[in-house]
Amino acid sequence: MLEVNFGPKALPRLLCGTSPFMGAGQFGLAGQKWYRRFFNHPDRMSEMFVHFCRLGYPGVHVTAYPTIVEAARLTKERHDLKVAISLLPENWEKNLEETRVLDPEVVFVHGAMTDRFLDRRLEDLKSCFEAIRAANAFPGLATHDTCNTLQVLQSDENPLQDEAFGLLLPVNSIGYNVGGSTTEMEELLQSLDSRNPVMGMKVLAAGKLPPLDALEYAFSLPKVRTVTVGVTERWQAAQLAEIMDSIQSASVR
């Protein structure tokens, strides 16, 4: 397994995402089917996490609902699983405490909190960072608006400019959920502080992009260190792993 630095921590370049298990809205009717199949069945989610581990990518991005946390816990009993977490926006402090059982490498403030605080209360996120560091994890911000978030973070008035933290951002070649054009996104990533490594999400744009093209594009972007991609079938995980193996082989030549 090839790991990359993400702040002071190390993560696989590909993590198993969990949005399909939650039946996220972007997946339409298929999402409802996946929710019924996975969400209340930690053992089924754990089977997919284990499959990623066996493929050489022992990492998962956990949205911190109890059943998903339990699935990751079951997996960690059998494998050296690297965990990145997105806290739930309601009662995040309690949620952080509940996820400590996973000993996560990275903990992101949920995008709903980031986007709500972005314009007027960004300084309030410092207390979140302090609590996350106290849990021995590297803090980060998730967002549902890549371009706006990057603009705010690069402004002179940004109260977080002396902080080191990761970012969980939508990144893809068609501008899906990036809040601007791909050109704007690429320019903002280029000028992003190196203390803010990026984990890409929505890389496949909810299945609109071929995995090979999507992953090659994501890893061509400045500051993108790793990506999280959700799957519901083992063959999909195997396909992603094969593509990632090829990308990583090319990068070390």
SEMI-859760 format. One line per 10 residues: number of its first residue (from 1); their letters; for each residue x, y, z of C-alpha. Coordinates in nm, 2 decimals. Layout:
NUM	a	X:Y:Z ~ ...
This chain:
1	mlevnfgpka	0.00:0.00:0.00 ~ 0.13:0.35:-0.09 ~ 0.03:0.61:0.16 ~ 0.06:0.99:0.13 ~ 0.10:1.26:0.39 ~ -0.22:1.44:0.48 ~ -0.09:1.70:0.73 ~ 0.09:1.51:1.00 ~ -0.10:1.19:0.92 ~ -0.08:0.92:0.65
11	lprllcgtsp	-0.37:0.80:0.43 ~ -0.42:0.58:0.13 ~ -0.47:0.77:-0.19 ~ -0.81:0.61:-0.22 ~ -1.07:0.57:0.06 ~ -1.40:0.39:0.05 ~ -1.67:0.65:0.07 ~ -2.01:0.60:0.25 ~ -2.25:0.83:0.07 ~ -2.42:0.55:-0.12
21	fmgagqfgla	-2.48:0.36:0.21 ~ -2.67:0.67:0.33 ~ -2.88:0.69:0.02 ~ -2.76:1.04:-0.05 ~ -3.00:1.24:-0.26 ~ -2.77:1.27:-0.57 ~ -2.82:0.90:-0.63 ~ -3.20:0.92:-0.68 ~ -3.40:0.60:-0.65 ~ -3.09:0.39:-0.66
31	gqkwyrrffn	-2.98:0.57:-0.34 ~ -3.30:0.45:-0.16 ~ -3.23:0.10:-0.26 ~ -2.87:0.12:-0.13 ~ -2.99:0.28:0.19 ~ -3.22:-0.02:0.26 ~ -2.94:-0.26:0.17 ~ -2.66:-0.11:0.37 ~ -2.74:0.16:0.63 ~ -2.88:-0.04:0.91
41	hpdrmsemfv	-2.64:-0.33:0.84 ~ -2.29:-0.26:0.97 ~ -2.18:-0.60:0.87 ~ -2.25:-0.54:0.51 ~ -2.07:-0.20:0.51 ~ -1.78:-0.36:0.69 ~ -1.76:-0.62:0.41 ~ -1.70:-0.35:0.16 ~ -1.44:-0.18:0.38 ~ -1.26:-0.51:0.42
51	hfcrlgypgv	-1.26:-0.56:0.04 ~ -1.09:-0.22:0.00 ~ -0.83:-0.33:0.26 ~ -0.76:-0.65:0.07 ~ -0.73:-0.46:-0.26 ~ -0.45:-0.25:-0.09 ~ -0.65:0.06:0.00 ~ -0.73:0.02:0.37 ~ -0.90:0.35:0.42 ~ -1.26:0.47:0.48
61	hvtayptive	-1.43:0.81:0.49 ~ -1.69:0.77:0.77 ~ -1.99:1.00:0.79 ~ -2.03:0.96:1.16 ~ -2.37:0.79:1.20 ~ -2.37:0.51:1.46 ~ -2.41:0.23:1.21 ~ -2.13:0.35:0.99 ~ -1.90:0.40:1.29 ~ -1.98:0.05:1.40
71	aarltkerhd	-1.90:-0.09:1.05 ~ -1.56:0.08:1.07 ~ -1.50:-0.05:1.42 ~ -1.57:-0.41:1.30 ~ -1.33:-0.36:1.02 ~ -1.05:-0.23:1.25 ~ -1.08:-0.55:1.45 ~ -0.94:-0.73:1.15 ~ -0.74:-0.47:0.95 ~ -0.51:-0.17:1.00
81	lkvaisllpe	-0.78:0.06:0.87 ~ -0.71:0.44:0.82 ~ -1.01:0.65:0.91 ~ -1.12:1.00:0.80 ~ -1.44:1.12:0.96 ~ -1.70:1.38:0.88 ~ -1.88:1.48:1.20 ~ -2.25:1.53:1.20 ~ -2.35:1.90:1.23 ~ -2.58:1.84:1.52
91	nweknleetr	-2.41:1.80:1.86 ~ -2.07:1.76:1.70 ~ -1.88:1.75:2.03 ~ -2.08:1.44:2.14 ~ -2.03:1.29:1.79 ~ -1.65:1.35:1.81 ~ -1.64:1.16:2.14 ~ -1.84:0.87:1.99 ~ -1.59:0.84:1.71 ~ -1.28:0.82:1.92
101	vldpevvfvh	-1.32:0.45:1.93 ~ -1.19:0.45:1.57 ~ -0.88:0.65:1.65 ~ -0.93:0.85:1.33 ~ -0.64:1.01:1.14 ~ -0.85:1.30:1.01 ~ -1.17:1.46:1.14 ~ -1.36:1.70:0.92 ~ -1.61:1.95:1.04 ~ -1.93:1.87:0.84
111	gamtdrfldr	-1.99:2.08:0.53 ~ -2.32:2.21:0.67 ~ -2.13:2.38:0.96 ~ -1.84:2.50:0.73 ~ -2.08:2.66:0.48 ~ -2.30:2.81:0.76 ~ -2.00:2.97:0.94 ~ -1.80:3.07:0.63 ~ -1.90:3.43:0.58 ~ -1.95:3.56:0.94
121	rledlkscfe	-1.84:3.31:1.20 ~ -1.53:3.13:1.06 ~ -1.34:3.21:1.38 ~ -1.58:2.99:1.57 ~ -1.44:2.68:1.39 ~ -1.11:2.72:1.58 ~ -1.28:2.56:1.89 ~ -1.37:2.26:1.66 ~ -1.01:2.23:1.55 ~ -0.88:2.24:1.91
131	airaanafpg	-1.12:1.96:2.01 ~ -1.02:1.75:1.71 ~ -0.65:1.79:1.79 ~ -0.72:1.69:2.15 ~ -0.86:1.37:2.01 ~ -0.52:1.31:1.84 ~ -0.66:1.37:1.49 ~ -0.57:1.62:1.21 ~ -0.86:1.87:1.17 ~ -1.03:1.96:0.85
141	lathdtcntl	-1.32:2.14:0.69 ~ -1.57:1.98:0.45 ~ -1.77:2.20:0.22 ~ -2.04:2.17:-0.04 ~ -1.91:2.48:-0.23 ~ -1.55:2.44:-0.34 ~ -1.49:2.77:-0.51 ~ -1.65:3.00:-0.25 ~ -1.47:2.82:0.04 ~ -1.14:2.85:-0.13
151	qvlqsdenpl	-1.20:3.22:-0.20 ~ -1.28:3.29:0.16 ~ -0.98:3.09:0.29 ~ -0.75:3.28:0.06 ~ -0.88:3.62:0.16 ~ -0.67:3.86:0.38 ~ -0.95:3.86:0.64 ~ -0.95:3.48:0.69 ~ -0.92:3.42:1.06 ~ -0.79:3.06:1.00
161	qdeafglllp	-0.49:3.16:0.79 ~ -0.24:3.06:1.06 ~ -0.41:2.72:1.11 ~ -0.30:2.40:0.95 ~ -0.60:2.19:0.84 ~ -0.73:1.96:0.57 ~ -1.01:2.02:0.32 ~ -1.27:1.78:0.19 ~ -1.39:1.93:-0.14 ~ -1.60:1.84:-0.44
171	vnsigynvgg	-1.35:1.81:-0.73 ~ -1.44:1.69:-1.08 ~ -1.40:1.78:-1.44 ~ -1.76:1.89:-1.51 ~ -1.80:2.13:-1.22 ~ -2.05:1.92:-1.03 ~ -2.10:2.08:-0.69 ~ -1.79:2.29:-0.71 ~ -1.97:2.63:-0.70 ~ -1.80:2.77:-1.01
181	sttemeellq	-1.62:2.68:-1.33 ~ -1.35:2.41:-1.34 ~ -1.10:2.67:-1.45 ~ -1.18:2.88:-1.14 ~ -1.15:2.58:-0.92 ~ -0.81:2.48:-1.07 ~ -0.67:2.83:-1.02 ~ -0.79:2.85:-0.66 ~ -0.64:2.51:-0.58 ~ -0.31:2.62:-0.74
191	sldsrnpvmg	-0.29:2.91:-0.50 ~ -0.40:2.72:-0.19 ~ -0.17:2.71:0.11 ~ 0.03:2.39:0.12 ~ -0.07:2.35:0.48 ~ -0.42:2.27:0.36 ~ -0.41:1.93:0.18 ~ -0.72:1.83:-0.01 ~ -0.93:1.51:0.00 ~ -1.14:1.50:-0.32
201	mkvlaagklp	-1.51:1.39:-0.30 ~ -1.78:1.38:-0.57 ~ -1.50:1.28:-0.80 ~ -1.72:1.07:-1.02 ~ -2.00:1.34:-1.01 ~ -2.25:1.09:-0.88 ~ -2.17:0.84:-1.15 ~ -2.17:1.09:-1.44 ~ -1.80:1.04:-1.51 ~ -1.60:0.73:-1.61
211	pldaleyafs	-1.38:0.62:-1.32 ~ -1.05:0.63:-1.52 ~ -1.11:0.98:-1.65 ~ -1.24:1.10:-1.31 ~ -0.95:0.98:-1.11 ~ -0.68:1.09:-1.35 ~ -0.83:1.44:-1.35 ~ -0.86:1.45:-0.97 ~ -0.50:1.36:-0.92 ~ -0.38:1.61:-1.18
221	lpkvrtvtvg	-0.51:1.89:-0.95 ~ -0.28:2.08:-0.72 ~ -0.30:1.99:-0.35 ~ -0.53:1.69:-0.40 ~ -0.36:1.42:-0.20 ~ -0.63:1.16:-0.17 ~ -0.99:1.09:-0.28 ~ -1.30:0.92:-0.13 ~ -1.53:0.73:-0.36 ~ -1.84:0.53:-0.26
231	vterwqaaql	-1.93:0.20:-0.42 ~ -2.19:-0.06:-0.37 ~ -2.04:-0.36:-0.55 ~ -1.71:-0.54:-0.51 ~ -1.63:-0.52:-0.88 ~ -1.66:-0.14:-0.86 ~ -1.40:-0.14:-0.58 ~ -1.17:-0.37:-0.78 ~ -1.20:-0.14:-1.08 ~ -1.11:0.17:-0.88
241	aeimdsiqsa	-0.81:-0.01:-0.72 ~ -0.68:-0.12:-1.06 ~ -0.70:0.24:-1.19 ~ -0.53:0.37:-0.87 ~ -0.25:0.11:-0.91 ~ -0.19:0.24:-1.26 ~ -0.20:0.61:-1.16 ~ 0.04:0.54:-0.87 ~ 0.28:0.34:-1.09 ~ 0.29:0.62:-1.34
251	svr	0.36:0.88:-1.07 ~ 0.67:0.70:-0.95 ~ 0.83:0.63:-1.29
